[in-house]
Amino acid sequence: MTKLAGNSEANAHRTGEGTRSDWRSRLSHLQLTQERIVFLLTILMFAVFSTLLKDFLTSGNVITLLRNVSVLGMLGLAMSVVVIGRGIDLSMVATLVVGMAWALKMTQDGRAFGSSLVLGAGFVIVAGLIVGIIVAYAEIPAVFTTLAMGPVIFGFGNAFLFFQETFLAPSGVEWLQFLGYGSVLGIPVSIFAFAVCTLIVWVILRMTQFGRTIYALGDNPLTARLTGLPVRPIIVGTYAFTSAIAYLIGLMIVASNSGVNTRLFYTTLVYDVVLVVVLGGIGNRHAVRGDAAGRHDDYGPVLHGSKPDQELCVACRFDCRNDCQSEG
């Protein structure tokens, strides 16, 4: 009897410990992280503006809002690839502007639009490779390298590739017009482009060796190198990949605005992108997941037809467990 009573007490103790452990596990999932706080603030602000501002919660206004920030969201996805690998690319906007302006310049000079886009893509990839080589092999910190290379790339383009500020999109290109002004089921194509870009980046980071190596590099560069991963080539590849994505986003800008102005380089766009990425929270651990995050300045101007000083973005947070972590 004494033994049975002792076993019963032990079982009850283990059951109690298991219950407390389950509750602790559940509470750990309810902890407020940076991106969850931002997401909750987003919902709160959306609810407040929907209540206080007339016609805010309408399909037309919400679609316009999303369309205005889709470019910023796609640039945030491109930047996140570099940030996950412990880098940053402040030359992204310069690469985008020069590559696209040069492509439009060649089109205006009589070259076919398709071949001009290919040459522009080649330029931005080469620029990304140069930046990556400097970061990976010269081991100059990425923030200083890209901050300096932005003016260098733009200055090179301004001196040798084009000599004016504004370049118009070619007329008669139906797919370009559809990309900029078309809609599917009443939703602008740019929003679908944002969704497709998000899916592509997620697949590359989650399901390819290139993406998993980026996670390993971001988690522990030394361990990644000791395990035989090609750290330097991957660093170079991330900057080339980011430049290529930025170029495609430049095509979206051209389609949406019927051209591009090179003075875009002088704006704060790249710092807005950095803000979105940092505010959204980019990490290296745990499971891959996407969290909504954003930067909100003012919703009001959207309703009055003026240019909104507001940027809302869905910035994807990509976290991943590393096989290399156990080595570290």
N, C-alpha and C positions, 0 to 999 in steps of 0.2 A: 504494500500500500504506500509506504514511504517513497519507494522508487517510482511508483506511478505518479504520485503527487509531484515528485521532483521533475519527472519528464513533462508533466502538464505545465508546470511553472516555466520550464525551459522553452517549451513550445509557445506558450503565451508571450514570453519575453521576445522570442524570435519574431513572432507575429507582430508585436508592437514595434520592434525595430524596423521590420519590413514596411509597416504602415507609415512610420515617420519618414523612412527613406523615400517612399513613394510621394509623400507630400512635399518633401524637399525637392525632389526631382520636378514635380509639377510647378512649384514656386520658382525654380530656377528658369523655367521657360517663360515666366511672367515678368522677369526682371526687365526694367526699362533700359534699353541700350540707346546709343546716340540716334541711330536711324529710326528706332521705334518712337522716340520722343518727337523727332521731326515729322514722322508720319502722323502721329496724333495731333500735332500742332496744325498740320495741313488739313486734316479733317475738321478740326475746330474752326480754323479760319474760313474754310469752305462753308461750314454751317452758318457762321456768323454773317458772312457776306450774302449768303442765300436768303437769310432772314431780313437783313437790313436794306439790301439793294434790290430795287425792282428790276425784273428781267435778268437777274444774274443767273438763276438756275433755269436756263433755257438751253435747248440743244444747240442752237446757233452760237450762243456765247461760249459754251463749253468747247465746242469744236474749234472755234476761232482761237480760244486760249491754248488748246493743245497744239494747233497748227503753228502758232507763234513760237512755241518752245520746242518743237520737234527737232530743229537743227541743234539747239543747245543740248538736248538729250543725247543725240547721236554723237556729238563731239565729246560728251561726257563718257560715253561708252568707249570711244577710242582712247581717251586719256586714262580710263580705268585699267586698260591692258598694261600700260607702262607703269602705273602706280602700283599695281599688284606685284610687279617685278622689282619694286623698290626704286623706281625711277620717276621722272616727270618730263613732259615734253612741252616747253613753253614756246617752241618754234612751230607748233602745229598750225597756227593761223597763218603765219608767213608762208609756210609750205603750201597750204591750201590756196592762198591768194595768188601766189606767183605761178603755180602750176596751172590753175584755171584761167588766169589772165593770159598766160602764154598760149594756151590752147585756143582761146577765143581770138587772140591776135593772129594766129596762123590761119584760123578760119576766115577772118576778115581779109587776109591777104590772098585767099583763093584756094587754100588747101581744104580737102574734105574734112567735115566735122569729126567723123569717126577716127581718121588717122591723126588729127590734131589732139583728140582726147587721149589716144594711145601715147603720143609723144609727151603730153603733159603728165600722164601717169608715170612714164619712165623718169621724168625729171624729179617728181616728188619721191619716188622710190629711191633714186640715187641720193637725194638730199637726206632722206631718212637713214640710209646706209652710212653716209658720212657722219651724221650725228651719232649713230650707234657705235661706229668704230671709235670715235673720239671718247665716248663714255666708257666703252668696254676695254679698249686697249691702252689708251692714254690715261685712263682711270681719273679723268677730271669729273668732279661731281656733276650729276645730270642737270641740276638746277642752274649751275653756272654755264655749262655747255650750251644748253638749249636757250637760255636767256641771251647769250651772245650770238648764237647761230641764227636766231630770228632776224635781227637786223642784217646779218650777213647775207642770208638767203634773199630777203626782200631787196636789199641793195643790189645784189647781183642781177636779179630780175629787172629791177628798175633801170639798170645801166646797160644791159645787154639783150634783154628779151622783149621789152616793151617800153614805150615812151609816153604813155598817157595813163590817165587814172580810171576811166570808165570804158568797159567793153560790153557791148550788147550781145545777147544770145542770137544765134542765127535764126532767121525766120523760116518757116516751112518745115521744121523738124517736129513732127506730130508727137513722137514719144516724149520729147522734151517738154512740150506744152502740156501733155497729159500728166507728166511727173510733177509739174509745178502747179497746174490749175485744175487737174482732173479730180474726180471723186468716184468712189465706189460705195453704193448704198447711202449716198449723202455724206460720206466721210472722206475728207481730203486724202489724196494718195500719200502726202507727206507723213501722215500719222501711221499709215500702213508701212511706209518705208522705215519709220522709227521702230515699229514692232518687228519687222524682218531683220533689221540691223541688230536689235537686242537678241533675237533668237540665234543669229549667226555667231555673234560674239560669245554667247553662252555655250553654244555647241563647241566652238573652237577651244574655249578655256576648259570645258568640262570633259570633253570626249576625245581630245587629241593629245598626242605626246607633247606637242609644242605647248599647249595650254597647261598641261600638268607640270611641265618643266618650269614654266613661268611661276606657278605656285610654289614649287620647290625652291626656286631662286629667291622669291620674295620672303619665304619663311626662314631660310637660313642659307645665304650664299656660300659660306665656307663648307657646310655639309654637302650642299649640292655639288660643289667642285670636287670634294673628296670622294664622292660616290661615282665620279666619272661623268657627270652630266656636262654637256657642252655649254658652259655658262656664258662665255663671251659671245659665241655665235647666236645664242638665244637673245642676249641683250641687243645685239645688232638687229636681229630679226624683229624684235618687238617695236623698235623705232621705225623700221621700214613698214611694218604692218600698220602702225598707227598713222603714218604718213599716207598710206594708201587709203585707209578709211576716211581720213580727213579730205582727201581729194574727191572721193565719192560724195561726201557731204557738200563739198564745194559745188559739185554738179547740181545738187538739190537747191543750193542757194541761187545758182544761175537760173534754174528752171522756175523758181518761185518769184524771182525779181527781174526776170528777162535780161539778166546780165549780172556783172559783178563790178564793184568799185574797189580799187586796190587800197583805198584809204581804210578799208575794213581792218587792215593790219594795225592801224593806229588806235583802234577802239580797245575797250577792256574785255573783249570777247573771251580771250584766252584765260583771263583771271576769273571770269564768270564760270567758265568750264571747270577750273580748278576748285572754285567754291562749291559747285554742285557735287563734284567727286568727293571732296573732303567732307562736306556736310552729309552726303549720303552714306559715307562710311565704307571704305574699301579695306578688306582684310584678307587673311590667308588661311584661316583655320576653319574647322567644322564643315558642315555640308554646304553645297552650293545652293544659294537661295537669292531671290531678288527682293529688295526692300524699296518701298517708295520713299523718296526723299526730295526735298526741293528748296528753292530759294524764292522767297515771296517778298516783294517790295510794295506792290499796290495793285489791287484788283480793280479799283474804281475806273481808271482811264479806259479799260477795255469796254466798258458799257457806254462811254460817251464818244467813242469813235476816234479818240486820239491815240497816239502811239503809247502802248503800255510800258511803264518802267517796272515790269514784272517778268520774272522768269520762273516758271514752274517746270520741274523736270522729274521724270521717273528715272532715277539713277540706279542701276542694278548693282547690288553688292554681291560679289562673288567670293565665297569662302570655301576653303577646301582643306581636307586632311592631307598630310604629306607622309609618304612612306619614309621620307628622309628624316622626319622628326624623331623617330626612334633612334636614328644614328646620332642625332645631336645631343 
